[in-house]
Amino acid sequence: MDGIVVEGLRKRYGAVQALDGVGFRVHAGELFGLLGPNGAGKSTTVKVLATLTTPDAGRAEVAGHDVVAEANAVRRAIGYVPQSSGVDRDATGRENLMLQGRIQDVGGRALEARVGELLDLLGLTDAAERVVRGYSGGMKRRLDVALGLVHRPQVLFLDEPTTGLDPEARASMWEELERLAEGEALTILLTTHYMEEADQLADRLAIVSLGRVVVEGTPEELKRSLRGEAVEVELSDGRAADAEGVVAALEDVLEASSEGRKLRSRVASGARAIPSILSALEARGIGVEAVTSHRPSLDDVYLHYTGREFAAEDEAGAREDDSAAER
């Protein structure tokens, strides 16, 4: 049985087409990642699935219930952890969880036992009686996750759960989420714009760009879909278009693209191709400052399937979000 079914979702906000036919399936018990830059449509997808907004077209089911026709049944079956923290900062961690349980119609000894279980699972037992205002950012996010789990949902939505955390807190959160996936019998949908996070946590993932799913599979399957190695050349001048044409014509080069002063290519073997690339560029008088080679990453997968650089699109999406917030 699929825990989540999404087919052809479309959603427009004014002039912005937030979702443009999004579709994917999440198997029951799976940790599924939606990976994409800011503005790709990830959060809008989760809001549709959590019944916080309705789609303009398409359909979706969560835990076997239609998100539009059976919205109340969906709400009873899900836990939702939004990007913005929902904790009461003037209450203790335990008080937050007890209140959330009562809101979800859980009470008595069952609630007390569940709260203790979640505090232990998410590493908050020692801080349970402390006021949340004194928690670190990582502790607050772990408490947010616990709030979404009090009523034992079938499906948990985690919308950018580590955004804003420092690297150490993010790594700690990954460990907690891995432990959560092993310890709780539920389906998890995680949205993220961190490549490393999706690579480490997701059983399968869908890469989202401009409101569409561009490719789907396990992280390893997606990386293996790109043959050979990635070679990146940093040019010392602005002749990226010339360099792209020179490199693309070489026998060992599978594909090439350029952006700014960076030239990226995929080759059968970096050790064999790099000398040929450098010689060809030198022969055309194109200067090179640095060259690196690595096995394909999810960053390379994104570039291959969209034709755009993830970091640049993520930055542009963040600027648009900031502009929208100011308006």
N, C-alpha and C positions, 0 to 999 in steps of 0.2 A: 504494500500500500504506500502511496505517496503522501507525505505529510503536507506538502505544498504543491499546488498545480497552478501555473500562471500561463495564460494564453492570450497573446495579442493585446496586452494592456496599453491603452493610450490615455494620456492626460495632458491637458493644456492649461497653462496659467497665463492669460492674456496673450502676448505675442510669443511666449516661450512654450515650445513643445517639450514638456518634461519627460513624457514617456511616448515612445513612437513604435509601439508594437512589441513590447517586452514579453518574452516567454521563456519559461524554464520549469523544471520539476525538481523537487527535493524529496529524496527517499526518506521514509520514516526512520528516525534514529540517526540521521546523518547530520554532520556539521557542514553546512553549505555556505560558501562565500560569494557575495556580490562584490567584485573588485572593479573599481573605476575611479577616475579623478573627480574632484569637486564639480558639481553640476551635471554629473552623468545621468542622474535619475535614480540613484540607489535609495535615498531617503524617501522619495515620492513612492517608490515601489513598496517599501515597508509600510508607509502610511496607508496605502490602499489595502495591503494584506492585514493590517491591524484595525481596519474599519475606521480610520481617522479621516479618510477622504474617499470619495467614490470615483471610479474610473469613468472616462468619457466613452470608452469602448473596450471590448475584450472581457475576459472573465478570470476569476481566480477562486480557488478553494483552499482552505486551511483546515487541517484535521478533518477532512471530508465535508466541510460546510462551505457553502457559497458566501463570499465576503459581503455581497450586497443583499441577497435574499435571506440569509441566515446570520446576520451581523451579530445578534446577541449570542448565538451558539459559538461563533468564532471568538468573541470576547471572553467567554468562559473557558475556552480551550487554550488561550495564549498567555504568555508573559511578554511584556514589552519594555525594553530599556532604551529610551531615546537618547539623542546626543546630549541634551541638557539634563543635568542631574535633577532628580525629583525628590531628593531626601529633605527632611526637615532638619536644618542645621542646629536648631535649638533643642532637639531631642537626642536621646542616646541612640546608639545603633540598635540595641534591643527594642527600645520603644518604637522606632521607625518600623521594624519588622512586625511587631505585635499589632500596631495600628493597621498596617497593610493587610495582615491576615484577617483582621476583623472586617475590613472593607470587602475582602474577598469571601466573607462568610465562613471563615475558618476560625475555630475558637477552642477554648478549654485546653485540656492536656495535649490534644493533637497539635494545636498551634504552638504551645510551649516547646514540644518536642521538635517540631519542624524548625522553629527559630534557632534552637540550639544546634540542630544538624547543619543549618545553613551557615551559621556563624563559624562553625568548625570547618566546613567545606571550603569556605572562602577566606579562611585565615583571619577572622575578626573576633574570635572568642576573647582574647585579652583586651580588646577595645570595646567590648559589648556595652559596658556601663559608662563609657565616656560620651560626652556631648559631641555630636558630629562636627560642630564648628571647629574642633581641634583635630579632625582627621586630616591626613595628607590627601592629595588628589587621587592617588591610587586607591586608598582605603575607601574614599567616597564612591569611586566607580565600582569597587567590589560590593559595596553596600547596595548600590543601584541594581546590580545583577541579582543580589539576594532578594531584593524587593520584588523582582519579576518572577521569582521562583517559589514564593511562599505557598501559593495555592496548588503547587504541583501541576503546572501546565503541560500540555502535550507538545506545544511548539513555543520556542523562545526566540524573540527578535532582539538582536543586539545591533543597534545602529551606531556605527563608529565608536565602539566602546573604549578605545584607547586614545582618541583624539585629545590633544592637550596635555598628555602625560609625558614626563621626561623619559628618556630611553630606559633607565633602570626600572621605573614604575611600569612602563609598557611591557618589558620582559617579564616582570613579576605577574602582570595581568595575564599574559599568555600562558604562564604556568597554571594559573588559577582556572583559566578557561579550558585548558586541556584536561585538568583534573575534573572539572565540571562535566565535560563531555563524556568522560569515562564513568563518573559516579551517578549521573542522572539519566534515566531512560526517557529522553526527549529529543525532538528534532530542533536543531538550532540553525537559524539564518543569520549570518554575520555580514554586515556591510563594512567595507574598509577602503581607504585609499592608500594603505600601506602594503606594498608588494610583499615584503618579508612576512607580514602578518598573515596574509592569505596563503602564502607558500607554506608556512609552518602549521597553521591551524586547520585549514579546510580539507575535508575529505574530497570534495569536488568544488569547483567554482565556476561562475560565469563572469566573463569580463564584459563590462557595460561601458558604452561610450555614446554620448549624444542621444540618450534615451532608448538605446537598442542593445541587445545582447549580441556581441560580435563573435564570441566563441565560448565553448563550454567543455569541461572535462576535469580530470584530476590535475593538480599542478604538474606532476611528472609527465602526464600525457601531453599537456600543452607545450611543455619545454621540449619534449622529444619530437614534437611535430615540426620543429625547426631543425633541419639537418645541419651538421657541421658546427662551426664555432663563430662567435661574433668578434669582429675586429673593429675597433674604433680608433680613428685617426684625428688628432687635433691639428688643424692647419694653422700656419703662421700668418696667412693672409686671408683675404675674403673671396678666394676663388673656389668656393665649395661646389658650385655647379660644374665647373671645369673638372674638378677632381672626381666628382661623382661619375661623370662620363668616362674618364680615363680608367677608373677602377672597375666600373660595371663591364667594360669590354674585356677584362682579363679572364683567362680561361678558368681559373680556379675559383672565381667569385660567383656565388649563387644569386646574390642581390646586393644592391647598394642604394643608399639614400643619404641626403645631407640636410643639415639644419644649422644655420649660423656658421661657425667655423668647425663644426663637427661633421665628420664623414663616417658613416656606419656601413658595414658590409657583413654578409655572412659568407663564410668560406668553408670548403671541405676540411682543410687543415690550416690552422693559424701558423704553425711552424713553416709550412711550405709557402703559404700565400703572402705573409708579411714582407719577405724580401722582394717579391715580385711587385707588390703594391708600392713599396718605397722607391724601388727603381723606376717604375712607371711614372710616379709623381715627380721624381727628381728630373727625369728626362724631359718633362713638360715645364720645368721651372717652377713647380708648385712646392712651397716650403712646408715642412712638417715639424711641429714642436714635440709631439708625443704620439705613441701608439700603444694600445693595449689589446689584449685578447682574452676572451673568457667563454665558458660554455654558455649556451642560451639560458636566459633568465626570463621571468614573467615580464620584465620591462621590454625585452626583445620580442616576446610574444605580442604584447600590446602594439608595439611599433609595426610589427609584421602585419597584423590583422586590421589595423586602423590607418596606417600610414602616417601616424602622428606620434610625437614624443610624449610619454605619459606625464613627465614632470612639467612640461610647458603647458599642457592642457589642464593639469591640476591647478597650476598657478593662475591660469586665466579663469577657471571656474571659481576659484576662491575670490578673485577680484570681483566677479559678477555677483557672488553672494554678498560680499561686503557692500557693493553699490545698492543692491536690492534692500538690504537691511537699513541703509541710510535713508532710502526713499520712503 
